[in-house]
Amino acid sequence: MEYVLISQDHQRLDCFRRNAQGIWTLQFYDPGSEINLESVDFITSIEALYEDVT
């Protein structure tokens, strides 16, 4: 299970995931990062996510 927060002010995505022990961990993505959302089998770059956003 993943919860995703996408910033509207900066190119940043925060992804909260449960680890094997059931503890929530945070992984964040900044420009230059590749985003991998395993629960929905989705991979893209942060730049592609923010394409055409001013």
N, C-alpha and C positions, 0 to 999 in steps of 0.2 A: 504494500500500500504506500502511496506517495501523496503528499500534499505539496502543491506548487504555488508560490507567490511570485508574481511578475511585477517588477517595478515599472511605474509609468513615468518616473522622473529620470532614471538612469538605466543603462543597459545592464541589468542585473536580474537574475532569477535565483530564488531560494527554493530548495527542494528538501522537504522533511521526509525521512524514510525510517521505518522500523528495522532495527538490526535483528540478528538471530536471538538475542536476549530479550527482545520486545521493547527495547529502549529507542526512543526517537533520536535520530541524528540529523544534523544539518549539513547539506552540501550546497555551496553557492557557486554560481557561474557568472563570470564577468566577460567582457569582450575578449575574443580569442579562444573562448571555451567551446567545447562541443557538449551539447545537452543530450543526456541519455535518460529518457523516462521509461524504465523497464516495464512498468505495469501496463503501459499502452503501446509498447514496442515502437517508440518514437525517438529518432535521433536527428538532430539538426544543430547548426551553429547558432550562437546567440545573435550574430549579425543577421542571419536569415529570419530569426524571430522578430527582430525589430526593423526589418526592411520596410521602407516607405513610411516610417514613423518620424515625425519631425519634433 
